[in-house]
Amino acid sequence: MNLKRETIVLLSCFGLLAFATVLHAEIKSGLQIGDYADAFDVKDCSSAQTRGKTLCYR
């Protein structure tokens, strides 16, 4: 094998190893059990009485 081919094979192996490591990592998304959700504001567009007003959900 020439040096260029060996380099490509070696880099491919390292890339595959890095990709496999990332796939194996545990992915956590969103709130976890026991976490507290902070308050957030929304615009009401459903009812005539409060349409267009900002509401705070807790």
N, C-alpha and C positions, 0 to 999 in steps of 0.2 A: 504494500500500500504506500501511496505517496503521502506526504505530510498534509496536504490539503484535505484529502479524503479522511485521514485519521482525525484531523481537527473537527471536521463536520460530524463524524460518528461520535466523538467525545462530547461535543456540544449538544448533540441530539439526545444522548444518554442523560446528561445533566438536566436538560430541559424536561425530559420525560419524568425524571425523578422529582423535580420541582413541581410539576403539574400534579403528579400523584400525591405529593405531600399536601398541596392545597386542597385537593378533592377529599382527602382523608380528614382534614380539619373539621371540627364541629362548628356548624354555622348556627348562630343564634340571631333571630330576627324579631323585632317588636318587643313588647313587654313580656317579661318572664313571670312565672307564677310568684305572687307575693309582691311584685313591683307596684308602685303607686303611679297612677296616671295624673299628670298635671292638668290644671284647668286650661281650657282653650275656648276661644271666641269663634262664633259662626254667624253668618247672616241668615236671618229667617226669610224664607221665600214661600212658605207653605200656607200659613193662615193669614186672613185679612187683617186681624187685629195687630199682629206684630210684624207684618211683612216689611222687609227692608231694615229692620232694627237689628242691632248686634246683641246676641245672647251669649251668656257665659255658661258653659257646661262644667260641672265639677263631678 
